[in-house]
Amino acid sequence: MRARRFVADFDSSAAMLRALAGFLHGRDFPALGTHRHTSPLFEALLPVVNRLPVPRREAAYVRSGLAEALTPRALTHFDAEALSRWVVARYPRQRYPAAVVGSSNGALVHLCAALGIPWLPQTQLLAVRHDGRVPVDEPLQHLDFAREPARRLLESHPDLQLHHTHDANHDRLLLRGLTHFRVKRRRLGVAYVRFLEDVLEPGATLFVSECELRWPTLRQGERHVFQHGALGGASPDEYYLGGPRVEAYLRRQGSPRPRWPTPPPDSDSPEAEWGYEPALSEDLQRLARKRRWRLRRIVYPEPEALSPLVADLYRHWYRDRHMPLGRLLVESSILMEPWWALRGGAVPFWMVLNTRPSARALEHYLDASEPWEALYLMLCCRGVESIGLAPLQRWRELLSRGLDRGEFLGVDEQEYPRDFAAVVRYHPAVKRAMAARYPMPERLDLKRLDAFLRQHGDRYPVRWEEADTSPRHQSAGVSSWMH
């Protein structure tokens, strides 16, 4: 099977990869940058979905997710190395002063765009169909269904580890027909190594994106964990133990259960979607030593911790270019636009989701930064009134802090949070909002990044650490990296 068949368009790492690769090719990111989504027919038809009755709208959303999912039988044809070749083929084959490997992160995409460098994801999503045979609110039945496909996948891929996730809070609709396998690379593999060796300049910098976020898990094997829940509005305790908010949510969904039935977790693992698996570090250290590259770790406690730093870096950069500094473009999940942010002179601020924690992250940034003349906001919707969802009024309050303007981009306010057409409306809305156009800048020099970090880096919960690649650490492995 073609590697492209294994890529789910709704996966964060796939969307971020496409956004950055498009930018480096000199292109923007319409409708998530996918061939299927960019067809004029699809863009014309999807807004019609918002006018359907809610049950039919949800059914259409589920069918769209199932179209990207694999049957357990098809999963046996998965080839991680072929997928890696697909990843590196997205980027222009040219010389780069640096590259990033590791955790997925929307703010990181904007950092890479500013530096003009590629990013290779450690984590990717494989959506596996069960065609409705497994109830949404029975996570252990999902685990039982997935055991044999997981065993075969790991048996054929000894360099991967599998994080099987079940989030009936945010992903409730999709879980009607599929389950989520997220695979993390423990080794770089041939395609990643060859790409880095081919495109990085002598003396280049290899950055490692390391999100430290972890989650309680149920261990299923040496390289296989089951993660109940995911980052967002509900806490790990609520997923595993329940509580008043869980009981009220399940009641609204028509479930007879007061909580999700799962045993208490027996392990602690890197969070499936965002966390970094440090086993990969040994390969990175070995490759950097061999090629005499500088190896630098970007270590941050949770995904949104990078967003204020990158936003302030852009504002600092715009100030040096004598540009206006007053426009903030707030992105949500997989809805992002690195090309139009720079073309329109907007400062990007990325949020994980449309939940209350993300709203607080944005509010804290607004409190700490100088006033903004204009605020623009995209919201990625999953069609569920989930635990912790930030209501539209909360977003309106944040937009009201724009001195001259506060505007939703591509959001159907009457249909939120079942606004499935946002994935096609956000792009033309961003283009219209970025009416002021500026020349695309030359890539931000690494020395200027370092100067910014020396002056302002202590303000952010992000560590930029130099990794020792000297020969005396050749056999020290991951332990010397981590300590």
Disulfide bonds with the S-S distance in Angstrom:
none
